[in-house]
Amino acid sequence: MLVRFSKMHGLGNDFMVIDAVAQRVRLNTDTVKRLADRHTGVGFDQLLLVEPPTRPDMDFRYRIYNADGSEVEHCGNGARCFARFVRERRLSVKNEIRVETAKGSALLTLLPDRQVEVNMGEPVLQPVEIPFAAEQEAAIYRLEIEGQCYEVSAVSMGNPHCVLLVNDVAQAPVKQLGRLIERHARFPQRVNVGFMQVMSRSQIQLRVFERGAGETQACGTGACAAVVAGRLRGLLDEQVDVHLTGGKLQISWEGKGSPVLMTGPATTVYEGQVYL
Ligand SMILES: N[C@@H](CCC[C@H](N)C(=O)O)C(=O)O
């Protein structure tokens, strides 16, 4: 089966995006892994599949697969690319697009200069819903890894995130520690791991070791989770610039009971065709 796709990225977090509205597409874990290979496939951090909605109040449904083939609940950079994709492919002429995800929905607004704002919804802080093994909700938890104790925050933006504060993000052991925390027993569905350096109340630097993909150049849900964690710890203001390896995202969060808003770019690199 020959399938058309777009290669896109949001600040270097890269995607293969497939229109499953106008084409018939069948994917399984092995197919996704094969396509994700950067030497023998298309190469990407995540694959996004654009489908017709299942709910009348939604414009589309989109599904997200990590490079390891696992299907996940949410993807911030992917949501912005998804919005650009449906406009470029003329699947929608709207500037505001409502999309169903595996765990809920998101509202996407196309802005000038290839920027997209995403209403990411409210963060989830109840441990059982993240999911994270802890007695009760807290801004800081103590997590033991190989005999050492780390202070972490746990937040779900639809997908699970663990956030650590570091003094120098450039020197942080992102790969080694990220890999261990991703599969820590207290995160039964694995977890994305963010390493945050607070520069001021409105500027942070962040590197993220993503569940199912490894360290990426940017993670949208990770940026949202880091700002939520920083605000819960009393370190950040409402509007924060998050500097990731691939560039900057603007995140704003009023506080508990409010949605997190994320603004950043979405870029198409090329269009192609591939045999599945
Ligand atoms: N890159 C994404 C997050 C993709 C999913 C994540 N790896 C997970 O497993 O939850 C983003 O921009 O949010």
The ligand as a Gaussian input file, in Angstrom:
#p B3LYP/6-31G(d) Opt

LIG

0 1
 N        6.925000      15.080000      21.884000
 C        5.690000      15.164000      22.512000
 C        5.271000      14.079000      23.457000
 C        5.116000      12.739000      22.717000
 C        4.593000      11.614000      23.574000
 C        5.520000      11.226000      24.676000
 N        6.783000      10.713000      24.226000
 C        4.816000      10.195000      25.570000
 O        5.138000       8.992000      25.488000
 O        3.952000      10.586000      26.349000
 C        5.249000      16.558000      22.882000
 O        5.652000      17.509000      22.175000
 O        4.454000      16.718000      23.791000

